[in-house]
Amino acid sequence: MNFNKCSRCGNFYVSEGNVCPKCSPKDNRELSTFKEYIDANGLNNSLDTISGETGISVKNLNRFLNYEGFEQYKQNIDLNSTIGNQGIIFN
Ligand SMILES: [Zn+2]
């Protein structure tokens, strides 16, 4: 049996998915909010700004970017991000 650790609440669970069954509805809701935001605004803003506008924490936004289907967006935000993290390359 495989135990997964929920990325939202830290609880262990055995079902499929990125988060535990308890967090799953909220995670899906935030994920679609994030996708709608990207569709409407693109990923030109920093995750800090997106977090402020969507109410989704930066930690969760980062996690969503690792979800399937976000690869293209992730490349985008790595280049454009204004957040002070290691993802920024100074030329
Ligand atoms: Zn959870």
PDB file of the backbone (N, CA, C, O) and the ligand in Angstrom, with CONECT records:
HET     ZN  A 101       1
ATOM      1  N   MET A   1       0.834  -1.206   0.000  1.00  0.00           N
ATOM      2  CA  MET A   1       0.000   0.000   0.000  1.00  0.00           C
ATOM      3  C   MET A   1       0.863   1.248   0.000  1.00  0.00           C
ATOM      4  O   MET A   1       1.877   1.328   0.694  1.00  0.00           O
ATOM      5  N   ASN A   2       0.446   2.200  -0.780  1.00  0.00           N
ATOM      6  CA  ASN A   2       1.215   3.434  -0.913  1.00  0.00           C
ATOM      7  C   ASN A   2       0.601   4.571  -0.096  1.00  0.00           C
ATOM      8  O   ASN A   2      -0.576   4.901  -0.241  1.00  0.00           O
ATOM      9  N   PHE A   3       1.422   5.151   0.754  1.00  0.00           N
ATOM     10  CA  PHE A   3       0.942   6.312   1.496  1.00  0.00           C
ATOM     11  C   PHE A   3       1.457   7.586   0.846  1.00  0.00           C
ATOM     12  O   PHE A   3       2.639   7.704   0.523  1.00  0.00           O
ATOM     13  N   ASN A   4       0.574   8.512   0.665  1.00  0.00           N
ATOM     14  CA  ASN A   4       0.965   9.824   0.151  1.00  0.00           C
ATOM     15  C   ASN A   4       0.815  10.842   1.262  1.00  0.00           C
ATOM     16  O   ASN A   4      -0.044  10.717   2.135  1.00  0.00           O
ATOM     17  N   LYS A   5       1.669  11.856   1.212  1.00  0.00           N
ATOM     18  CA  LYS A   5       1.533  12.939   2.194  1.00  0.00           C
ATOM     19  C   LYS A   5       0.865  14.119   1.511  1.00  0.00           C
ATOM     20  O   LYS A   5       1.333  14.601   0.479  1.00  0.00           O
ATOM     21  N   CYS A   6      -0.207  14.568   2.083  1.00  0.00           N
ATOM     22  CA  CYS A   6      -0.953  15.677   1.497  1.00  0.00           C
ATOM     23  C   CYS A   6      -0.110  16.949   1.496  1.00  0.00           C
ATOM     24  O   CYS A   6       0.459  17.324   2.521  1.00  0.00           O
ATOM     25  N   SER A   7      -0.030  17.612   0.338  1.00  0.00           N
ATOM     26  CA  SER A   7       0.771  18.827   0.246  1.00  0.00           C
ATOM     27  C   SER A   7       0.075  20.025   0.876  1.00  0.00           C
ATOM     28  O   SER A   7       0.698  21.062   1.102  1.00  0.00           O
ATOM     29  N   ARG A   8      -1.187  19.885   1.153  1.00  0.00           N
ATOM     30  CA  ARG A   8      -1.917  21.015   1.752  1.00  0.00           C
ATOM     31  C   ARG A   8      -1.905  20.949   3.269  1.00  0.00           C
ATOM     32  O   ARG A   8      -1.545  21.922   3.932  1.00  0.00           O
ATOM     33  N   CYS A   9      -2.303  19.788   3.831  1.00  0.00           N
ATOM     34  CA  CYS A   9      -2.478  19.711   5.284  1.00  0.00           C
ATOM     35  C   CYS A   9      -1.440  18.810   5.951  1.00  0.00           C
ATOM     36  O   CYS A   9      -1.329  18.799   7.177  1.00  0.00           O
ATOM     37  N   GLY A  10      -0.679  18.053   5.154  1.00  0.00           N
ATOM     38  CA  GLY A  10       0.378  17.228   5.736  1.00  0.00           C
ATOM     39  C   GLY A  10      -0.096  15.876   6.236  1.00  0.00           C
ATOM     40  O   GLY A  10       0.710  15.087   6.730  1.00  0.00           O
ATOM     41  N   ASN A  11      -1.388  15.591   6.118  1.00  0.00           N
ATOM     42  CA  ASN A  11      -1.903  14.290   6.534  1.00  0.00           C
ATOM     43  C   ASN A  11      -1.528  13.209   5.524  1.00  0.00           C
ATOM     44  O   ASN A  11      -1.333  13.484   4.340  1.00  0.00           O
ATOM     45  N   PHE A  12      -1.434  11.990   6.011  1.00  0.00           N
ATOM     46  CA  PHE A  12      -1.165  10.872   5.112  1.00  0.00           C
ATOM     47  C   PHE A  12      -2.467  10.273   4.623  1.00  0.00           C
ATOM     48  O   PHE A  12      -3.458  10.231   5.353  1.00  0.00           O
ATOM     49  N   TYR A  13      -2.459   9.812   3.383  1.00  0.00           N
ATOM     50  CA  TYR A  13      -3.670   9.236   2.818  1.00  0.00           C
ATOM     51  C   TYR A  13      -3.271   8.187   1.798  1.00  0.00           C
ATOM     52  O   TYR A  13      -2.131   8.177   1.332  1.00  0.00           O
ATOM     53  N   VAL A  14      -4.203   7.297   1.443  1.00  0.00           N
ATOM     54  CA  VAL A  14      -3.868   6.191   0.548  1.00  0.00           C
ATOM     55  C   VAL A  14      -4.457   6.333  -0.840  1.00  0.00           C
ATOM     56  O   VAL A  14      -4.076   5.588  -1.743  1.00  0.00           O
ATOM     57  N   SER A  15      -5.369   7.259  -1.035  1.00  0.00           N
ATOM     58  CA  SER A  15      -6.018   7.364  -2.343  1.00  0.00           C
ATOM     59  C   SER A  15      -5.112   8.035  -3.364  1.00  0.00           C
ATOM     60  O   SER A  15      -4.033   8.528  -3.036  1.00  0.00           O
ATOM     61  N   GLU A  16      -5.571   8.041  -4.601  1.00  0.00           N
ATOM     62  CA  GLU A  16      -4.853   8.714  -5.684  1.00  0.00           C
ATOM     63  C   GLU A  16      -4.967  10.224  -5.529  1.00  0.00           C
ATOM     64  O   GLU A  16      -5.795  10.722  -4.767  1.00  0.00           O
ATOM     65  N   GLY A  17      -4.131  10.939  -6.257  1.00  0.00           N
ATOM     66  CA  GLY A  17      -4.277  12.393  -6.290  1.00  0.00           C
ATOM     67  C   GLY A  17      -3.116  13.112  -5.640  1.00  0.00           C
ATOM     68  O   GLY A  17      -2.252  12.500  -5.012  1.00  0.00           O
ATOM     69  N   ASN A  18      -3.114  14.412  -5.803  1.00  0.00           N
ATOM     70  CA  ASN A  18      -2.024  15.240  -5.302  1.00  0.00           C
ATOM     71  C   ASN A  18      -2.206  15.637  -3.844  1.00  0.00           C
ATOM     72  O   ASN A  18      -1.239  15.940  -3.145  1.00  0.00           O
ATOM     73  N   VAL A  19      -3.448  15.631  -3.399  1.00  0.00           N
ATOM     74  CA  VAL A  19      -3.731  15.983  -2.008  1.00  0.00           C
ATOM     75  C   VAL A  19      -4.701  14.971  -1.419  1.00  0.00           C
ATOM     76  O   VAL A  19      -5.249  14.146  -2.150  1.00  0.00           O
ATOM     77  N   CYS A  20      -4.920  15.021  -0.119  1.00  0.00           N
ATOM     78  CA  CYS A  20      -5.806  14.066   0.531  1.00  0.00           C
ATOM     79  C   CYS A  20      -7.265  14.339   0.133  1.00  0.00           C
ATOM     80  O   CYS A  20      -7.590  15.432  -0.332  1.00  0.00           O
ATOM     81  N   PRO A  21      -8.143  13.334   0.320  1.00  0.00           N
ATOM     82  CA  PRO A  21      -9.554  13.488  -0.084  1.00  0.00           C
ATOM     83  C   PRO A  21     -10.225  14.692   0.571  1.00  0.00           C
ATOM     84  O   PRO A  21     -11.117  15.305  -0.016  1.00  0.00           O
ATOM     85  N   LYS A  22      -9.799  15.028   1.783  1.00  0.00           N
ATOM     86  CA  LYS A  22     -10.396  16.134   2.509  1.00  0.00           C
ATOM     87  C   LYS A  22     -10.060  17.473   1.833  1.00  0.00           C
ATOM     88  O   LYS A  22     -10.893  18.378   1.785  1.00  0.00           O
ATOM     89  N   CYS A  23      -8.839  17.585   1.316  1.00  0.00           N
ATOM     90  CA  CYS A  23      -8.400  18.838   0.701  1.00  0.00           C
ATOM     91  C   CYS A  23      -8.728  18.898  -0.787  1.00  0.00           C
ATOM     92  O   CYS A  23      -8.670  19.962  -1.402  1.00  0.00           O
ATOM     93  N   SER A  24      -9.070  17.756  -1.352  1.00  0.00           N
ATOM     94  CA  SER A  24      -9.250  17.670  -2.795  1.00  0.00           C
ATOM     95  C   SER A  24     -10.244  18.682  -3.373  1.00  0.00           C
ATOM     96  O   SER A  24      -9.936  19.323  -4.378  1.00  0.00           O
ATOM     97  N   PRO A  25     -11.437  18.846  -2.762  1.00  0.00           N
ATOM     98  CA  PRO A  25     -12.392  19.819  -3.351  1.00  0.00           C
ATOM     99  C   PRO A  25     -11.814  21.229  -3.402  1.00  0.00           C
ATOM    100  O   PRO A  25     -11.954  21.924  -4.408  1.00  0.00           O
ATOM    101  N   LYS A  26     -11.162  21.653  -2.314  1.00  0.00           N
ATOM    102  CA  LYS A  26     -10.599  22.997  -2.275  1.00  0.00           C
ATOM    103  C   LYS A  26      -9.448  23.132  -3.279  1.00  0.00           C
ATOM    104  O   LYS A  26      -9.291  24.159  -3.940  1.00  0.00           O
ATOM    105  N   ASP A  27      -8.652  22.066  -3.371  1.00  0.00           N
ATOM    106  CA  ASP A  27      -7.517  22.087  -4.286  1.00  0.00           C
ATOM    107  C   ASP A  27      -7.993  22.228  -5.732  1.00  0.00           C
ATOM    108  O   ASP A  27      -7.448  23.014  -6.507  1.00  0.00           O
ATOM    109  N   ASN A  28      -9.023  21.448  -6.078  1.00  0.00           N
ATOM    110  CA  ASN A  28      -9.573  21.521  -7.437  1.00  0.00           C
ATOM    111  C   ASN A  28     -10.158  22.890  -7.729  1.00  0.00           C
ATOM    112  O   ASN A  28     -10.015  23.417  -8.832  1.00  0.00           O
ATOM    113  N   ARG A  29     -10.820  23.462  -6.727  1.00  0.00           N
ATOM    114  CA  ARG A  29     -11.433  24.773  -6.903  1.00  0.00           C
ATOM    115  C   ARG A  29     -10.347  25.823  -7.151  1.00  0.00           C
ATOM    116  O   ARG A  29     -10.472  26.657  -8.047  1.00  0.00           O
ATOM    117  N   GLU A  30      -9.298  25.773  -6.359  1.00  0.00           N
ATOM    118  CA  GLU A  30      -8.213  26.745  -6.516  1.00  0.00           C
ATOM    119  C   GLU A  30      -7.483  26.545  -7.831  1.00  0.00           C
ATOM    120  O   GLU A  30      -7.064  27.504  -8.479  1.00  0.00           O
ATOM    121  N   LEU A  31      -7.337  25.276  -8.216  1.00  0.00           N
ATOM    122  CA  LEU A  31      -6.665  24.984  -9.480  1.00  0.00           C
ATOM    123  C   LEU A  31      -7.449  25.575 -10.653  1.00  0.00           C
ATOM    124  O   LEU A  31      -6.858  26.139 -11.573  1.00  0.00           O
ATOM    125  N   SER A  32      -8.771  25.446 -10.624  1.00  0.00           N
ATOM    126  CA  SER A  32      -9.535  26.007 -11.745  1.00  0.00           C
ATOM    127  C   SER A  32      -9.554  27.531 -11.671  1.00  0.00           C
ATOM    128  O   SER A  32      -9.572  28.196 -12.707  1.00  0.00           O
ATOM    129  N   THR A  33      -9.552  28.088 -10.475  1.00  0.00           N
ATOM    130  CA  THR A  33      -9.436  29.546 -10.334  1.00  0.00           C
ATOM    131  C   THR A  33      -8.133  30.020 -10.962  1.00  0.00           C
ATOM    132  O   THR A  33      -8.109  31.013 -11.688  1.00  0.00           O
ATOM    133  N   PHE A  34      -7.060  29.311 -10.680  1.00  0.00           N
ATOM    134  CA  PHE A  34      -5.742  29.649 -11.202  1.00  0.00           C
ATOM    135  C   PHE A  34      -5.726  29.553 -12.725  1.00  0.00           C
ATOM    136  O   PHE A  34      -5.194  30.431 -13.405  1.00  0.00           O
ATOM    137  N   LYS A  35      -6.312  28.481 -13.255  1.00  0.00           N
ATOM    138  CA  LYS A  35      -6.354  28.310 -14.712  1.00  0.00           C
ATOM    139  C   LYS A  35      -7.161  29.427 -15.366  1.00  0.00           C
ATOM    140  O   LYS A  35      -6.774  29.966 -16.402  1.00  0.00           O
ATOM    141  N   GLU A  36      -8.289  29.764 -14.743  1.00  0.00           N
ATOM    142  CA  GLU A  36      -9.097  30.864 -15.284  1.00  0.00           C
ATOM    143  C   GLU A  36      -8.318  32.165 -15.256  1.00  0.00           C
ATOM    144  O   GLU A  36      -8.387  32.964 -16.190  1.00  0.00           O
ATOM    145  N   TYR A  37      -7.581  32.371 -14.184  1.00  0.00           N
ATOM    146  CA  TYR A  37      -6.768  33.583 -14.073  1.00  0.00           C
ATOM    147  C   TYR A  37      -5.735  33.639 -15.197  1.00  0.00           C
ATOM    148  O   TYR A  37      -5.533  34.686 -15.813  1.00  0.00           O
ATOM    149  N   ILE A  38      -5.082  32.503 -15.459  1.00  0.00           N
ATOM    150  CA  ILE A  38      -4.068  32.453 -16.516  1.00  0.00           C
ATOM    151  C   ILE A  38      -4.713  32.706 -17.878  1.00  0.00           C
ATOM    152  O   ILE A  38      -4.175  33.443 -18.704  1.00  0.00           O
ATOM    153  N   ASP A  39      -5.881  32.082 -18.100  1.00  0.00           N
ATOM    154  CA  ASP A  39      -6.583  32.289 -19.370  1.00  0.00           C
ATOM    155  C   ASP A  39      -6.905  33.768 -19.579  1.00  0.00           C
ATOM    156  O   ASP A  39      -6.799  34.280 -20.693  1.00  0.00           O
ATOM    157  N   ALA A  40      -7.294  34.441 -18.515  1.00  0.00           N
ATOM    158  CA  ALA A  40      -7.703  35.835 -18.627  1.00  0.00           C
ATOM    159  C   ALA A  40      -6.521  36.796 -18.632  1.00  0.00           C
ATOM    160  O   ALA A  40      -6.535  37.797 -19.348  1.00  0.00           O
ATOM    161  N   ASN A  41      -5.498  36.495 -17.837  1.00  0.00           N
ATOM    162  CA  ASN A  41      -4.411  37.463 -17.637  1.00  0.00           C
ATOM    163  C   ASN A  41      -3.042  36.988 -18.099  1.00  0.00           C
ATOM    164  O   ASN A  41      -2.094  37.772 -18.143  1.00  0.00           O
ATOM    165  N   GLY A  42      -2.931  35.714 -18.443  1.00  0.00           N
ATOM    166  CA  GLY A  42      -1.623  35.158 -18.725  1.00  0.00           C
ATOM    167  C   GLY A  42      -0.822  35.045 -17.435  1.00  0.00           C
ATOM    168  O   GLY A  42      -1.354  35.237 -16.341  1.00  0.00           O
ATOM    169  N   LEU A  43       0.454  34.734 -17.577  1.00  0.00           N
ATOM    170  CA  LEU A  43       1.289  34.611 -16.382  1.00  0.00           C
ATOM    171  C   LEU A  43       2.338  35.717 -16.365  1.00  0.00           C
ATOM    172  O   LEU A  43       3.524  35.460 -16.161  1.00  0.00           O
ATOM    173  N   ASN A  44       1.895  36.925 -16.579  1.00  0.00           N
ATOM    174  CA  ASN A  44       2.840  38.032 -16.645  1.00  0.00           C
ATOM    175  C   ASN A  44       3.143  38.631 -15.280  1.00  0.00           C
ATOM    176  O   ASN A  44       4.129  39.347 -15.103  1.00  0.00           O
ATOM    177  N   ASN A  45       2.280  38.325 -14.324  1.00  0.00           N
ATOM    178  CA  ASN A  45       2.504  38.856 -12.986  1.00  0.00           C
ATOM    179  C   ASN A  45       3.284  37.865 -12.138  1.00  0.00           C
ATOM    180  O   ASN A  45       3.339  36.674 -12.442  1.00  0.00           O
ATOM    181  N   SER A  46       3.880  38.371 -11.081  1.00  0.00           N
ATOM    182  CA  SER A  46       4.590  37.489 -10.162  1.00  0.00           C
ATOM    183  C   SER A  46       3.577  36.645  -9.401  1.00  0.00           C
ATOM    184  O   SER A  46       2.398  36.989  -9.327  1.00  0.00           O
ATOM    185  N   LEU A  47       4.046  35.541  -8.838  1.00  0.00           N
ATOM    186  CA  LEU A  47       3.157  34.685  -8.064  1.00  0.00           C
ATOM    187  C   LEU A  47       2.594  35.440  -6.870  1.00  0.00           C
ATOM    188  O   LEU A  47       1.470  35.174  -6.445  1.00  0.00           O
ATOM    189  N   ASP A  48       3.356  36.374  -6.326  1.00  0.00           N
ATOM    190  CA  ASP A  48       2.865  37.198  -5.220  1.00  0.00           C
ATOM    191  C   ASP A  48       1.606  37.945  -5.627  1.00  0.00           C
ATOM    192  O   ASP A  48       0.613  37.964  -4.899  1.00  0.00           O
ATOM    193  N   THR A  49       1.664  38.566  -6.816  1.00  0.00           N
ATOM    194  CA  THR A  49       0.530  39.326  -7.321  1.00  0.00           C
ATOM    195  C   THR A  49      -0.649  38.411  -7.593  1.00  0.00           C
ATOM    196  O   THR A  49      -1.782  38.710  -7.213  1.00  0.00           O
ATOM    197  N   ILE A  50      -0.374  37.288  -8.256  1.00  0.00           N
ATOM    198  CA  ILE A  50      -1.440  36.333  -8.566  1.00  0.00           C
ATOM    199  C   ILE A  50      -2.079  35.832  -7.278  1.00  0.00           C
ATOM    200  O   ILE A  50      -3.297  35.678  -7.192  1.00  0.00           O
ATOM    201  N   SER A  51      -1.242  35.581  -6.283  1.00  0.00           N
ATOM    202  CA  SER A  51      -1.741  35.122  -4.993  1.00  0.00           C
ATOM    203  C   SER A  51      -2.693  36.149  -4.387  1.00  0.00           C
ATOM    204  O   SER A  51      -3.755  35.794  -3.876  1.00  0.00           O
ATOM    205  N   GLY A  52      -2.305  37.433  -4.448  1.00  0.00           N
ATOM    206  CA  GLY A  52      -3.146  38.495  -3.915  1.00  0.00           C
ATOM    207  C   GLY A  52      -4.474  38.601  -4.648  1.00  0.00           C
ATOM    208  O   GLY A  52      -5.509  38.881  -4.042  1.00  0.00           O
ATOM    209  N   GLU A  53      -4.436  38.375  -5.955  1.00  0.00           N
ATOM    210  CA  GLU A  53      -5.646  38.545  -6.754  1.00  0.00           C
ATOM    211  C   GLU A  53      -6.565  37.334  -6.733  1.00  0.00           C
ATOM    212  O   GLU A  53      -7.778  37.471  -6.892  1.00  0.00           O
ATOM    213  N   THR A  54      -5.997  36.153  -6.539  1.00  0.00           N
ATOM    214  CA  THR A  54      -6.823  34.947  -6.564  1.00  0.00           C
ATOM    215  C   THR A  54      -7.125  34.418  -5.168  1.00  0.00           C
ATOM    216  O   THR A  54      -8.055  33.632  -4.989  1.00  0.00           O
ATOM    217  N   GLY A  55      -6.339  34.847  -4.172  1.00  0.00           N
ATOM    218  CA  GLY A  55      -6.531  34.329  -2.825  1.00  0.00           C
ATOM    219  C   GLY A  55      -5.892  32.963  -2.623  1.00  0.00           C
ATOM    220  O   GLY A  55      -6.090  32.327  -1.588  1.00  0.00           O
ATOM    221  N   ILE A  56      -5.123  32.511  -3.615  1.00  0.00           N
ATOM    222  CA  ILE A  56      -4.435  31.224  -3.500  1.00  0.00           C
ATOM    223  C   ILE A  56      -3.028  31.482  -2.989  1.00  0.00           C
ATOM    224  O   ILE A  56      -2.353  32.390  -3.475  1.00  0.00           O
ATOM    225  N   SER A  57      -2.574  30.700  -2.016  1.00  0.00           N
ATOM    226  CA  SER A  57      -1.252  30.950  -1.461  1.00  0.00           C
ATOM    227  C   SER A  57      -0.160  30.680  -2.491  1.00  0.00           C
ATOM    228  O   SER A  57      -0.324  29.849  -3.384  1.00  0.00           O
ATOM    229  N   VAL A  58       0.966  31.398  -2.352  1.00  0.00           N
ATOM    230  CA  VAL A  58       2.091  31.221  -3.277  1.00  0.00           C
ATOM    231  C   VAL A  58       2.565  29.778  -3.269  1.00  0.00           C
ATOM    232  O   VAL A  58       2.942  29.229  -4.304  1.00  0.00           O
ATOM    233  N   LYS A  59       2.544  29.172  -2.093  1.00  0.00           N
ATOM    234  CA  LYS A  59       2.960  27.775  -1.968  1.00  0.00           C
ATOM    235  C   LYS A  59       2.097  26.881  -2.852  1.00  0.00           C
ATOM    236  O   LYS A  59       2.612  26.010  -3.554  1.00  0.00           O
ATOM    237  N   ASN A  60       0.787  27.096  -2.816  1.00  0.00           N
ATOM    238  CA  ASN A  60      -0.104  26.288  -3.643  1.00  0.00           C
ATOM    239  C   ASN A  60       0.043  26.624  -5.117  1.00  0.00           C
ATOM    240  O   ASN A  60      -0.051  25.735  -5.964  1.00  0.00           O
ATOM    241  N   LEU A  61       0.270  27.884  -5.435  1.00  0.00           N
ATOM    242  CA  LEU A  61       0.482  28.262  -6.838  1.00  0.00           C
ATOM    243  C   LEU A  61       1.701  27.538  -7.389  1.00  0.00           C
ATOM    244  O   LEU A  61       1.671  27.011  -8.501  1.00  0.00           O
ATOM    245  N   ASN A  62       2.766  27.516  -6.609  1.00  0.00           N
ATOM    246  CA  ASN A  62       3.976  26.809  -7.021  1.00  0.00           C
ATOM    247  C   ASN A  62       3.696  25.333  -7.266  1.00  0.00           C
ATOM    248  O   ASN A  62       4.212  24.733  -8.209  1.00  0.00           O
ATOM    249  N   ARG A  63       2.871  24.764  -6.402  1.00  0.00           N
ATOM    250  CA  ARG A  63       2.532  23.352  -6.536  1.00  0.00           C
ATOM    251  C   ARG A  63       1.707  23.117  -7.796  1.00  0.00           C
ATOM    252  O   ARG A  63       1.934  22.149  -8.522  1.00  0.00           O
ATOM    253  N   PHE A  64       0.752  24.001  -8.051  1.00  0.00           N
ATOM    254  CA  PHE A  64      -0.076  23.855  -9.250  1.00  0.00           C
ATOM    255  C   PHE A  64       0.781  23.903 -10.507  1.00  0.00           C
ATOM    256  O   PHE A  64       0.487  23.221 -11.489  1.00  0.00           O
ATOM    257  N   LEU A  65       1.837  24.704 -10.480  1.00  0.00           N
ATOM    258  CA  LEU A  65       2.702  24.822 -11.657  1.00  0.00           C
ATOM    259  C   LEU A  65       3.414  23.508 -11.962  1.00  0.00           C
ATOM    260  O   LEU A  65       3.879  23.293 -13.081  1.00  0.00           O
ATOM    261  N   ASN A  66       3.498  22.627 -10.956  1.00  0.00           N
ATOM    262  CA  ASN A  66       4.110  21.320 -11.186  1.00  0.00           C
ATOM    263  C   ASN A  66       3.095  20.274 -11.624  1.00  0.00           C
ATOM    264  O   ASN A  66       3.459  19.142 -11.942  1.00  0.00           O
ATOM    265  N   TYR A  67       1.834  20.652 -11.640  1.00  0.00           N
ATOM    266  CA  TYR A  67       0.802  19.736 -12.095  1.00  0.00           C
ATOM    267  C   TYR A  67       0.920  19.545 -13.602  1.00  0.00           C
ATOM    268  O   TYR A  67       1.503  20.364 -14.311  1.00  0.00           O
ATOM    269  N   GLU A  68       0.355  18.448 -14.062  1.00  0.00           N
ATOM    270  CA  GLU A  68       0.321  18.159 -15.485  1.00  0.00           C
ATOM    271  C   GLU A  68      -0.396  19.281 -16.242  1.00  0.00           C
ATOM    272  O   GLU A  68      -1.424  19.785 -15.790  1.00  0.00           O
ATOM    273  N   GLY A  69       0.145  19.661 -17.374  1.00  0.00           N
ATOM    274  CA  GLY A  69      -0.518  20.683 -18.178  1.00  0.00           C
ATOM    275  C   GLY A  69      -0.015  22.082 -17.900  1.00  0.00           C
ATOM    276  O   GLY A  69      -0.387  23.026 -18.597  1.00  0.00           O
ATOM    277  N   PHE A  70       0.837  22.228 -16.878  1.00  0.00           N
ATOM    278  CA  PHE A  70       1.312  23.565 -16.539  1.00  0.00           C
ATOM    279  C   PHE A  70       2.750  23.799 -16.979  1.00  0.00           C
ATOM    280  O   PHE A  70       3.320  24.861 -16.729  1.00  0.00           O
ATOM    281  N   GLU A  71       3.337  22.786 -17.646  1.00  0.00           N
ATOM    282  CA  GLU A  71       4.752  22.880 -18.008  1.00  0.00           C
ATOM    283  C   GLU A  71       5.041  24.157 -18.797  1.00  0.00           C
ATOM    284  O   GLU A  71       6.015  24.864 -18.538  1.00  0.00           O
ATOM    285  N   GLN A  72       4.168  24.430 -19.767  1.00  0.00           N
ATOM    286  CA  GLN A  72       4.401  25.586 -20.624  1.00  0.00           C
ATOM    287  C   GLN A  72       4.321  26.894 -19.828  1.00  0.00           C
ATOM    288  O   GLN A  72       5.083  27.832 -20.059  1.00  0.00           O
ATOM    289  N   TYR A  73       3.365  26.922 -18.877  1.00  0.00           N
ATOM    290  CA  TYR A  73       3.199  28.121 -18.064  1.00  0.00           C
ATOM    291  C   TYR A  73       4.405  28.301 -17.151  1.00  0.00           C
ATOM    292  O   TYR A  73       4.857  29.416 -16.892  1.00  0.00           O
ATOM    293  N   LYS A  74       4.903  27.179 -16.678  1.00  0.00           N
ATOM    294  CA  LYS A  74       5.992  27.240 -15.712  1.00  0.00           C
ATOM    295  C   LYS A  74       7.232  27.868 -16.343  1.00  0.00           C
ATOM    296  O   LYS A  74       7.905  28.691 -15.723  1.00  0.00           O
ATOM    297  N   GLN A  75       7.524  27.477 -17.568  1.00  0.00           N
ATOM    298  CA  GLN A  75       8.660  28.072 -18.274  1.00  0.00           C
ATOM    299  C   GLN A  75       8.501  29.581 -18.340  1.00  0.00           C
ATOM    300  O   GLN A  75       9.439  30.350 -18.131  1.00  0.00           O
ATOM    301  N   ASN A  76       7.278  29.964 -18.637  1.00  0.00           N
ATOM    302  CA  ASN A  76       6.932  31.371 -18.712  1.00  0.00           C
ATOM    303  C   ASN A  76       7.236  32.130 -17.434  1.00  0.00           C
ATOM    304  O   ASN A  76       7.879  33.180 -17.441  1.00  0.00           O
ATOM    305  N   ILE A  77       6.756  31.569 -16.346  1.00  0.00           N
ATOM    306  CA  ILE A  77       6.857  32.307 -15.099  1.00  0.00           C
ATOM    307  C   ILE A  77       8.289  32.279 -14.570  1.00  0.00           C
ATOM    308  O   ILE A  77       8.709  33.209 -13.881  1.00  0.00           O
ATOM    309  N   ASP A  78       9.033  31.239 -14.880  1.00  0.00           N
ATOM    310  CA  ASP A  78      10.437  31.220 -14.466  1.00  0.00           C
ATOM    311  C   ASP A  78      11.184  32.393 -15.080  1.00  0.00           C
ATOM    312  O   ASP A  78      12.055  32.989 -14.447  1.00  0.00           O
ATOM    313  N   LEU A  79      10.837  32.716 -16.315  1.00  0.00           N
ATOM    314  CA  LEU A  79      11.513  33.811 -17.008  1.00  0.00           C
ATOM    315  C   LEU A  79      11.033  35.170 -16.514  1.00  0.00           C
ATOM    316  O   LEU A  79      11.802  36.127 -16.435  1.00  0.00           O
ATOM    317  N   ASN A  80       9.745  35.234 -16.183  1.00  0.00           N
ATOM    318  CA  ASN A  80       9.161  36.536 -15.880  1.00  0.00           C
ATOM    319  C   ASN A  80       9.030  36.832 -14.395  1.00  0.00           C
ATOM    320  O   ASN A  80       8.737  37.962 -14.003  1.00  0.00           O
ATOM    321  N   SER A  81       9.242  35.833 -13.588  1.00  0.00           N
ATOM    322  CA  SER A  81       8.981  35.996 -12.173  1.00  0.00           C
ATOM    323  C   SER A  81       9.801  37.122 -11.562  1.00  0.00           C
ATOM    324  O   SER A  81      10.984  37.287 -11.857  1.00  0.00           O
ATOM    325  N   THR A  82       9.148  37.884 -10.709  1.00  0.00           N
ATOM    326  CA  THR A  82       9.854  38.950 -10.005  1.00  0.00           C
ATOM    327  C   THR A  82      10.023  38.594  -8.538  1.00  0.00           C
ATOM    328  O   THR A  82      10.453  39.414  -7.727  1.00  0.00           O
ATOM    329  N   ILE A  83       9.676  37.356  -8.213  1.00  0.00           N
ATOM    330  CA  ILE A  83       9.810  36.933  -6.818  1.00  0.00           C
ATOM    331  C   ILE A  83      11.263  36.645  -6.497  1.00  0.00           C
ATOM    332  O   ILE A  83      11.998  36.126  -7.338  1.00  0.00           O
ATOM    333  N   GLY A  84      11.668  36.969  -5.327  1.00  0.00           N
ATOM    334  CA  GLY A  84      13.057  36.741  -4.924  1.00  0.00           C
ATOM    335  C   GLY A  84      13.320  35.291  -4.582  1.00  0.00           C
ATOM    336  O   GLY A  84      13.579  34.953  -3.427  1.00  0.00           O
ATOM    337  N   ASN A  85      13.252  34.439  -5.584  1.00  0.00           N
ATOM    338  CA  ASN A  85      13.598  33.045  -5.300  1.00  0.00           C
ATOM    339  C   ASN A  85      14.720  32.596  -6.234  1.00  0.00           C
ATOM    340  O   ASN A  85      15.247  33.381  -7.022  1.00  0.00           O
ATOM    341  N   GLN A  86      15.068  31.331  -6.127  1.00  0.00           N
ATOM    342  CA  GLN A  86      16.219  30.833  -6.879  1.00  0.00           C
ATOM    343  C   GLN A  86      15.899  30.651  -8.358  1.00  0.00           C
ATOM    344  O   GLN A  86      16.785  30.382  -9.169  1.00  0.00           O
ATOM    345  N   GLY A  87      14.614  30.802  -8.699  1.00  0.00           N
ATOM    346  CA  GLY A  87      14.216  30.582 -10.083  1.00  0.00           C
ATOM    347  C   GLY A  87      14.656  31.689 -11.014  1.00  0.00           C
ATOM    348  O   GLY A  87      14.598  31.542 -12.235  1.00  0.00           O
ATOM    349  N   ILE A  88      15.089  32.782 -10.450  1.00  0.00           N
ATOM    350  CA  ILE A  88      15.439  33.928 -11.290  1.00  0.00           C
ATOM    351  C   ILE A  88      16.898  33.876 -11.720  1.00  0.00           C
ATOM    352  O   ILE A  88      17.803  33.661 -10.914  1.00  0.00           O
ATOM    353  N   ILE A  89      17.091  34.079 -13.008  1.00  0.00           N
ATOM    354  CA  ILE A  89      18.461  34.108 -13.511  1.00  0.00           C
ATOM    355  C   ILE A  89      18.825  35.559 -13.839  1.00  0.00           C
ATOM    356  O   ILE A  89      18.158  36.208 -14.645  1.00  0.00           O
ATOM    357  N   PHE A  90      19.867  36.047 -13.219  1.00  0.00           N
ATOM    358  CA  PHE A  90      20.310  37.419 -13.493  1.00  0.00           C
ATOM    359  C   PHE A  90      21.381  37.397 -14.577  1.00  0.00           C
ATOM    360  O   PHE A  90      22.390  36.703 -14.458  1.00  0.00           O
ATOM    361  N   ASN A  91      21.148  38.159 -15.620  1.00  0.00           N
ATOM    362  CA  ASN A  91      22.136  38.195 -16.701  1.00  0.00           C
ATOM    363  C   ASN A  91      23.038  39.416 -16.562  1.00  0.00           C
ATOM    364  O   ASN A  91      23.933  39.619 -17.382  1.00  0.00           O
TER     365      ASN A  91
HETATM  366 ZN    ZN A 101      -5.015  17.397   3.047  1.00  0.00          ZN2+
END
